[in-house]
Amino acid sequence: MADQLADDIIAKIKAHAEPDGGEIGLDTELTALGIHSLELTEIIFDLEEAYDIEIEMNTVEAWSNLSNVGDMVEAVRDLIAKKNA
C-alpha cells in the first residue's frame, strides 16, 4: 500500500523513467522502467536533497539492494527514521 512518501518517491522515479514505462507501483522493477546506473544516481541525489538524508552506497551496491520501487521507498523510510531518532 502506497503512502505519501511512496507517492513522492514514485514521482521522482517517474521523472527519470522511460516515458512509456506504464504504471509504477511498489513492486515495479527499476530496470523495467529503463532506469540504469546514471538515472539511479540522479534519483538517489534527488532523494537525498528532498529528504535531507545521505544514501551511502556505490552503484553496484545500489543495484544489489534496490531492485524495485518498494526497495527504494523502504531504504529512504529507514534513513529518515534514523535521522529523526
N, C-alpha and C positions, 0 to 999 in steps of 0.2 A: 504494500500500500504506500503510495507516494504521499509526501507531506510537502510543506513549503520549501524546506531545504532541498529535498529531492527535485521538486519542480524547478527551483533556481539552477541547480546543477545541470539538469536536463537541458534547460535553455542555453546554458553556456556550452554544453557539448554540441547541441544542435547548431550553434553558430559556427562550429568547426567541422561538422559532418557534411557528407556529400548531400546536395540538395534533394536528391531522390531517395534518401535514406529511409523514408517512411516514418511510421510512428515509433517513438523512442520510449521504452519502458525500462524498469529496473533490471530486467533480465536481458536487455539488448546488448549483444557483444559489440565492443568498441570497433573491432576490425570490420564488422558487418556495416558499420557506418562510414567506412573509408578513412577511419582515424588511424594514422600511423605515428611514428615517433615525433615528428615535428609538431603535428597537431596536438598530440598528447602533452608535449612540453608546453605548448601555448595554453592548453586547458588548465594544466597544473598552475601555471603562472596566474591565470585569471582567478582561479580558486584561492590561491594564496593571497592575492590582493583583495579579493572580495570579502574574505573571512579573517584576514589578518592572522594567517597561520603559515607554518613552514612545512612543506611536504618534502621530507628528506629522503630522496631516492633517485637513483640514476634511471635512465630509460629502460635498461634491462630489468631492473627490479620492478619498475612501474608495470611493465608488460606481464611479469610473472604474478604480480599482486593485484593488478587491476584489469581483469579481463572483460568485465561488463559494467554497465552503468551503476548497478547496485553496489558493486565493489567500491567504486569511486565515491558514492554517496556515504557509505559506511566509513571509509577512510577519512573523509572530511568531517563527518559527525564525531568520530573518535578524537580527531585533532582539536576540534572546537571544545569538546568536553574536557580534554586535558588542559587546554589553555585557560578555561574558566574554572578549573578545580582549585 
